[in-house]
Amino acid sequence: MSTSRKDEIIKLQNEIIQSMARRNLTSVYNDFFPASRVDIPSLEKEKEQDKPLRPSDQILAGNDGTAASTGNGKTTSDAKPQEVPKEKLEDLLAELNGYIGLDTVKEEIDTLVHWIQMQQLRKEHDLPTSDLSLHMVFSGNPGTGKTTIARFLSKIFHSLGILSRGQLVEVDRGDLVAGYVGQTAIKTKDCINKAMGGVLFIDEAYALTNRGENDYGAEAVDTLLKAMEDHRDDLIVIVAGYIKPMEKFLHSNPGLESRFNRFIDFPDYTLDELMGIFDMRMNKAGYTMGDEARAALRQKIDIERVDVKGFGNARGVRNLFETIIARQADRLGETEGEITRDMLMELTVADVTGVREEQKAEDGEKEENAPA
């Protein structure tokens, strides 16, 4: 297949996907806000701005958490605080409940929201209240929604008035730990400043304490613990990772055990839930799949999900979807004649399995001619 032919197929696919996405976005938005129409580019810009912040993305912030991208590596210290509009709590919870799976996680969040609301009401009525320590531990395998839920919680806490801004700053060991004495505290404080008014989400947090006594990760933990105490009214820290290593991480420092007292376990997705996630991606992207292809897909996911860490739950479904549409583009690129809209939308058994009809025929012929 020539490169130009394959590029043509991919271009046609993208045009269909973009066209359907624009129509869907416009329809949904105008259903909610019929009196105020908005162009799609502005919606896409808002969506891009809603991505979680990472210090490594050169998104810089002052102590108030106001982000400013300069692209020159210099921190902007004169940024003025900007009021961030709160999203409606009922809208956030409705969106969360619309997610596939995560039933136990949703129940935990509902319970937490009710508890916060009751504490706030007790305070209004001059009744004793409990300590609103909301630092949390998320444990579970990759692709189970930990980052997604952390982002939702940052918005929910902002809606409830617990946080002043509600942004999510996602970091890992590399963002917090330096290779020289004294530099780790500086890096960690920089990440904390960016997260002020929101949630600092530390993925694979146990990497901070599993390198031995002489590692600088302990300095990052000490700096983090101090900030959690000093800024407990406007900073929430969520640490995440595999279940067993997270338990060891918390036991490595008495301060960690005392400050993280809320735990949410993220179970692996079931086969039906993984199929539902694939369907959601497929429908949004403007593809279709027949019964035979769906049966092949279900079998493939069921086999690959056995390796939980390797497959990665929802992450594995996303990767599989991208592989399948790439195979479809390759298959159509070798098709003679006109390529119709329906052909561009249909995903076949060959796309799912990577085995084409001509290959099956060749394999069958080899078996027939094999010596007995």
C-alpha positions, 0 to 999 in steps of 0.5 A, spaced: 500 500 500 502 506 498 503 512 503 499 517 499 493 512 499 494 510 506 494 518 508 488 519 504 484 514 508 486 517 514 484 523 512 477 521 510 476 518 517 479 524 521 474 528 517 468 524 518 470 524 526 471 531 526 464 532 523 460 528 527 464 531 533 462 538 531 455 536 530 454 532 537 458 538 541 453 543 538 447 539 539 449 538 546 451 545 548 445 548 545 440 543 548 443 546 555 444 553 553 439 555 547 439 562 548 447 562 548 450 559 542 457 558 542 462 556 536 466 549 536 473 552 537 472 556 543 469 549 546 475 545 544 479 551 547 476 550 554 476 543 553 484 543 552 485 548 558 481 543 563 487 538 562 490 536 569 496 541 570 503 538 570 510 542 572 513 538 567 509 542 562 512 549 563 505 551 566 508 556 572 504 559 577 504 563 583 503 562 590 495 563 589 495 557 584 494 562 578 497 558 572 501 562 567 505 559 561 511 563 559 515 557 555 521 560 558 522 557 564 521 563 569 516 563 574 511 568 574 510 571 581 506 577 579 500 573 577 493 576 580 488 571 583 483 570 579 476 567 581 474 560 578 467 559 577 464 553 581 460 548 577 454 545 580 455 540 585 448 536 582 451 537 575 458 534 577 455 528 581 450 526 575 456 526 570 460 522 575 454 517 576 454 517 568 461 513 568 461 506 566 463 502 572 466 505 579 460 503 583 463 502 589 467 509 588 461 512 587 458 510 593 464 512 597 464 519 594 456 520 595 458 518 602 463 523 603 459 529 600 454 528 605 458 528 610 461 534 608 455 537 607 452 535 614 459 538 617 457 545 614 450 545 616 453 543 623 457 549 623 452 554 621 448 552 627 454 552 632 454 545 633 461 541 634 464 539 627 469 533 626 476 535 623 475 536 615 481 532 613 480 530 606 487 527 604 486 521 601 489 514 598 487 511 592 489 504 591 488 500 585 491 497 578 492 502 572 487 504 568 481 504 573 480 511 573 484 514 579 486 520 576 479 521 573 476 521 580 481 525 583 479 531 577 472 530 579 473 531 587 477 537 585 471 540 582 467 537 587 471 540 593 471 547 589 463 546 589 462 545 596 467 551 598 472 546 601 477 549 596 478 556 593 480 554 586 479 546 584 485 545 579 488 538 579 496 538 579 498 531 577 505 529 579 510 523 580 517 522 583 520 526 578 517 532 579 518 532 586 525 529 587 532 532 585 539 529 585 542 534 589 542 536 597 537 542 598 534 542 591 528 537 592 525 541 597 525 547 592 522 542 587 516 540 592 514 546 594 514 549 587 509 543 586 505 545 592 504 552 590 501 550 583 496 546 587 494 551 592 487 552 592 486 545 589 488 538 589 495 535 588 495 528 585 501 524 586 501 518 582 506 512 584 507 515 591 511 509 594 517 511 589 518 517 594 520 512 599 522 505 596 529 507 594 533 507 601 535 511 607 540 516 603 535 517 597 532 524 597 525 522 596 524 522 604 526 530 603 520 530 599 515 527 604 517 531 609 516 537 605 509 535 603 507 533 610 509 540 613 505 543 607 499 539 608 499 541 616 500 548 614 495 549 608 490 544 610 484 549 609 486 550 602 490 544 599 488 536 598 493 531 597 491 525 594 496 519 593 495 513 588 498 507 586 498 499 587 495 496 593 500 493 597 506 498 595 501 504 598 500 500 604 508 500 605 508 507 603 504 509 609 507 505 614 514 508 612 513 514 616 508 516 622 506 522 619 503 519 613 499 514 617 496 520 621 495 525 615 492 520 610 485 517 613 481 516 607 482 510 603 478 509 596 480 502 593 479 502 585 477 495 583 478 492 576 473 493 570 469 487 569 468 484 562 462 487 560 464 494 563 470 494 558 466 492 552 461 498 554 468 503 555 470 500 548 462 502 545 463 509 548 469 510 544 467 507 538 460 511 538 463 518 539 468 517 534 463 515 529 465 507 528 460 501 528 461 494 529 457 488 527 455 482 531 461 477 529 466 483 530 463 484 537 464 477 539 471 477 536 473 483 540 469 480 547 474 474 546 480 478 545 479 483 551 477 477 555 484 474 554 488 480 554 485 483 561 488 477 565 494 481 565 491 486 569 497 490 570 500 489 562 493 491 559 491 496 564 483 496 564 480 502 561 487 504 558 488 497 555 481 498 551 483 505 549 490 502 546 486 497 543 481 501 540 487 505 537 490 499 534 483 497 531 482 503 527 489 503 525 488 496 522 482 499 519 485 504 515 491 499 513 485 495 510 481 500 507 488 503 504 489 496 500 481 496 497 480 497 490 475 502 488 470 507 491 471 507 499 464 509 502 462 512 508 459 506 511 466 502 509 469 508 513 465 507 519 465 499 519 470 495 524 470 488 522 473 481 525 479 483 521 480 489 524 479 486 531 484 480 530 489 483 525 488 476 521 485 478 514 481 473 509 486 472 505 491 470 510 486 465 513 485 462 506 493 461 506 493 458 513 487 453 511 491 451 504 497 450 508 494 445 513 491 441 508 497 440 504 501 438 510 503 431 511 499 426 515 
